[in-house]
């Protein structure tokens, strides 16, 4: 066999905490571990991309560009790897080719060496330009198969896709098994077939949620895998990945022995064991294996976020209903793989369907975009009745979606940000990094740039506390308290901070007007119409950003908007009054 020693990619700095801790791990806590990781001899360390960029500017108040620069400076011996969503980059829509090239170029300058490029639809057209951009800046371009199961997915589909990615110039191919669905013997067969046609190395990324991942990795290595992803043991399993030590140890004294010494992993595991305690509040409820995922196909990174989102909606008791709804939505949207952003789109739509108790009465902007073809080609046809309902007789997009975007997006965005800086007299430097932050996340990014030096604007950093099974979160008067009830007679307040979902101070609706309330908790993204405006049934009045998706809140009746209770940027809870129609 050509590759006897499988390479190991360590994912503790990105996907591990994205899956286990809702992407909340701060740079200040990981910094002390970077030299230890750099000394191991990993093929690469995944340290950026995915939800990191979004989380840094949305919650943590960290500059994501500064994060990758710092990591690279502390780890000069190890290639840094990022997860890139193809034409989506790190956002939730398609961007123009010029913006894709500019982003890749900037990421490479800041320290990214390996670019794992995927498309949530497995539409190769949405991967090609990003791979070309990586090749152009002398990065390692890794083409990605987002593995899933459905009536339309089979070995031939995956082999054909891998060949296309190789033809595009990919330096390696990875099977991205984001929900842990690849079983050991299917994995052996898939790897065997891929190795027959590929001339470039083949890697495997798998999550442990279903319990398959470790055995599948070993069987895959026996079939010829050149590399596997793993996470240090204290940040592994459940929603995350197989433990690095387990993979390395299992291969010791075999013909597939790695080049990694177990002794070098022990202090890293020890450090993250302590760090993890600090982030206990972001942990999901899963303690072992969740076999429901074999059916629902929810990826590990989505599960912890889905739990938190349902808690924010005061609906955690409906978690199982949402898991049952997800496969239905996925089928209606053409059996799309569940990986960001499609996992978020399907998950959010499932939540809305369950909470509204009416399937597809309200569609997020992103769900409508899939039906319109704005994300690319779906693996199977979408539900025609649903599609026609929201296309209103128009034809769906069949070309590569980015072909419809003007190829001057970076310049246009730069000009727009420049105008905002001048108009509002902001102290924001107009450089490539800031323009890209604004381009990918216009509202969230601009708020980050405005408040970059104001740490009070962002989520409070977690505070260290002793591990306990008696920790509870209590919200009182918009303040969040973590209380340790280990001693019932004298409970101890661990931490205090502003609640994520502090209620908006709205005035209760009065009179006989029809009141429209928030279907979900979230932020008021846009108010489309003013008080006094005439409206017809199904007119959009407010755009609500909930669970990172945009949801149109429409009026169910015709009339006049007599009262609007919220302002743009306000945070609302489920059931809060938004507007009245008289």
Secondary structure, 3 states (H helix, E strand, C coil): CCCCCCEEEECHHHHHHHHHCCCCCCHHHHHHHHHHHHCCCCCEEEEEECCHHHHHHHHHCCCHHHHHHHHHHHCCCCCEEEEECHHHCCCCCCCCHHHHHHHHHHHHHHCCCEEEECCCCCCCHHHHHHHHHHHHCCCEEEEEEECCCCCCCCHHHHHHHHHHHHHCCCCEEEEEECCCCCCHHHHHHHHHHHHHHCCCEEEEEEECCCCCHHHHHHHHHHHCCCEEEEECHHHCCCCCECEHHHHHHHHCCCCCCCCCCHHHHHHHHHHHHHHHHHCHHHCCCCCCCCCCHHHHCCCHHHHHHHHHHHHHCCCHHHHHHHHHHHHHHHHHCCCCCCCCCHHHHHHHHHHHHHHHCCCCCCCEHHHHHHHHCCCCCCCCCCCHHHHHHHHCCCCCCCCCHHHHCCCCHHHHHHHHHHHHHHHHCCCCCCCHHHHHHHHHCHHHHHHHHHHCCCHHHCCCCCCCCCCCCCEEEEEECCEEEEEECCCCCCCEEEEEEECCCCCCCCCCCCCCCEEEECCCCEEEEEECCCCCCEECCCCEEEEEEECCEEEEEECCCCEEEEEECCCCCCEECCCCEEEEEC
